[in-house]
Amino acid sequence: MEGDSRKDGVYPVDCDTSSALFKGLLKQEHVLFTHGDHCVSTATGFKVIARSGPNIAGIANDEKQLYGVQFHPEVDLSKCGLKILKNFLFGICNLKGDFKMSDRVEVCISKIRESVGANKILILLSGGVDSTVCAALLSKTLDPSQIIAVHIDNGFLRKDESSKVIESLKSLGIKVHLINAGLRFLSGTTMLHVDLVTEA
């Protein structure tokens, strides 16, 4: 329900520490709120597990393992937030917590092999993080002859940026095809010429 005023900032919240979500927390914690609405009642099967003043700030249905909070546990301003997230992930969802970035790389490599097979792949490289990470994964997975890497110098990049992009990717074993398109972009137009048809 829409509130009379917004609640923005760090406020105290009273926690039911018998709840699996708030295990190991203090009875009162300080968390970040940023909302203009409030909860006045819970659905059947849910109970209130946190309040900020008279307002409901957390609910739970332990049987269905459903939980909700009306504050931000994911931000640094909520000092207990990391503990709440750990309780949810490892205490409630029973995740192991043994996932590593190297696991993510292996999943990506497997997906690339499955998707590309023996085909060739075209990658447009800006030199930014996304395209560079993608190129690095491709170079770990595919034969260099399968990768067609293209970088377009549009003439509006920082000084020597294109040569830096090419050099950095060369270290990964990727041959980058450079297209110098500065004049084409400079003389390009965004004006569309449309013939208007008038009805009689």
Buried (B, 14 or more C-beta within 10 A) or exposed (E): EEEEEEBEEBBEBBBBBEBBBBBEBEEEBBBBBEBEEBBEEBEEEBEBBBBBEEBBBBBBBBEEEEBBBBBBBEEEBBBBBEBBBBBBEEEBEEEEEEEEEEEEBEEBBEEBEEEBEEEEBEBEBBBEEEBBEBBBBBBBBBEEEBBEBEBBBBEEBEEEBBEEBBEBBEEBEBEBEBEEEBEEEEEEEEEEEEEEEEEE
